[in-house]
Structure formats: C-alpha cells, structure tokens
Amino acid sequence: MSFLIDFATRRRNDSAYRDALAVLQGMSARDRADIGIKQGDFARIAREMSRR
C-alpha cells in the first residue's frame, strides 16, 4: 500500500523517483529476496536510486 501512496503523491517532475519505485515493484519476490530488499525499504531505496 505504501508503494501506491508514494507513487501517487510524488510531484510529476519527480519522475526519477517514480521510475525507481516502478522498477522495484516490477521485480519478482525471488529477485528481491536474492538481493535482500524488503517491501518496506522501497521508499528509501527509490530515493537513493533517484539521486544518482
């Protein structure tokens, strides 16, 4: 649910953040488990990804 809230509430010009969230959401559960990402970390990781 937090994915949808973050995805919908970000400004339109923050497309890098939205793209990063979409990439994380698009990964399979197995892929996320392999690299140690939990769904609760999506917002933090997406912010880090969008800064690069």
Secondary structure as UniProt FT lines:
FT   HELIX           2..9
FT   TURN            12..13
FT   HELIX           15..26
FT   HELIX           29..35
FT   HELIX           39..41
FT   HELIX           42..51
//
